[in-house]
Amino acid sequence: MTELVLPDWPAPANVRAFSTTRNGGFSTGPWDSLNLGEHCGDDPELVRKNHQLLRTLLPSEPRWLRQVHGVHVLDLDIQGEQAAEADACTSAVAGQVCAVLTADCLPVLFCNATGTRIAAAHAGWRGLAGGVLEATVAAMECRPAEVLAWLGPAIGADTFEVGEDVFTAFTQTRPENAVAFKRHGDRWLADLYLLARLVLNKVGVDQAWGGQHCTFTEQDKFFSYRRDGNTGRMASVIWL
């Protein structure tokens, strides 16, 4: 049976969303079992079967992005190209599925309070530091105060070890971000969830939920690139 993580947010009734876990699919070995990533070494036929399984839970085929840890946001209602190079997407069309793939990076799902606009963002540390969440909120063309965000499964604050370069990327121009880092020997532990909340608060989005999972430590539930290297990908999806 396919195991899903459902957002714990007060989204409008017409907004549907979830994140997949690693459980309930067809893949074997390090990709066991619901791997949705097409370029991580898994058997393409098994990945295809996993995509078909996901499709039974959705109103349409997701517009999969070619994620590059950047900040480009694709408006799916204008540009419907499959596999476009982007790390976030948005839509206002019913049945159009916004989707991102992750395995430690932070997936963030968005909707507005009236249920007329949605978005999904892939926020690894590079994208988060570069402004992918700010760009996604701007692309929604809603008042930030009306935007709701859900932080999906990502690597947790006690396991995401980073170097001085990451600490500097977040704090050089925004010293207030230092609160999301803890010294760990000569390195740092970074809290992606807190960094995302700080970014969202700065642009006026103060309604954010989620952030309670850790893909690294919850090995029976999630893929983790940092933990395993050779592994699968989960999907976070949202639609109207």
Buried (B, 14 or more C-beta within 10 A) or exposed (E): EBBBBEBEBEBEEEBBBBBBBBBBBBBEBBBBBBBBBBEBEBBEEBBEBBBEBBEEEBEEEBBBBEBEBBBBBBBBEEEEEEEBEBBBBBBBEEEBBBBBBBBBBBBBBBBBBEBBBBBBBBBBBBBBBBBBBBBBBBBBEBEBEBBBBBBBBBBBBEBBBBEEEBBEBBBEEBEEBEEBBEEEEEBBBBBBBBBBBBBBEBBEBEBBBBBEBBBBBBEEBBBBBBBBEEBBBBBBBBBB
